[in-house]
Amino acid sequence: MSDKELLIPASQTDASVINGQTRRGRIQMLLLLLACAAPVIASYLAYYVFKPEGGKTNFGTLVQPVQDVNPVWFDIPFNGKWTLLVARPAGECTVKNESCLEALFLMRQLRIAVGRESSRVQLVWVNTDGKPVDPEVLLAYDQKMAGFQILSLPTDPQLKAEFDTWLNRDGAGQKVQLIDPSPAKMMVFPVTNSPKEFGSIKKDLEKLLRLNRKGEQLQ
């Protein structure tokens, strides 16, 4: 250490040390945030930016820009999970209504199809009329075996209107909606019973899960 350094006043030395520590702390915090967000960013880059020549790589319809989920709409957490969501009135979703059951069946089979990654995907059925769910339907699409969480609409009129707007934006109200771990709606799928289209939807979901392996830790 030089004589000049030895003669620096203590007040100046302390300030420089504190400023240096503050800068290092901020840099470390930014690096940590980037590390947490990197998987989600990578998945979006793969879909939105790095596309091979010849057209789109996905079957589902991308939501651009993504549409944030308001965490106060429902009592379950959406952040930290990939969520497949559908909204249907329980009063119409009976064993005789194939159009409703096809949506539930599609979601259940998609979760099964991703195999060991199924725990990273939650299924949500928003019951839009508040009526009791048909016992036979509930038996097939319960939480314990099928992984479904059946939720009621928000009771607050303003929150309900906000959710309805979010749900039906761009004509997506009757489709299966994919919510990322941030949480935000980022893709929608048609309800289909076509094995080929099921395979395409499964491929989309598997790709996102693969690219975003650690994204569920985002809070």
NORKANOR-V958690 format. One line per field, one symbol per residue. psi: psi as a letter, one per 20 degrees, with the letter a starting at -180 (. if undefined). burial: # if it has 24 or more other ideal C-beta (glycine too) atoms within 12 Angstrom, else .. Layout:
psi: ???
burial: ???
This chain:
psi: prhhhhjpqhhhggghgggghgghggghgghgghhhiggggghhhhhhgmpqqiaqiqgrpqoorqoqpoiigrjqphqjqppppqpqphhimriinhhghhgggggghghghjcijhiipqppoooiijqqpphhghhhlagggijppoqqqqhphghghggggggjpkkjhjrpppprihqqpiqqqqpqjphghghgggggghgghghlhjhiip.
burial: ....................................#.###.##.##..........######..##.##..##.#.#############..#......############.##...#.#########....##..#..##....#########........#..##....##.##################.....#.###.######.##..##.#.
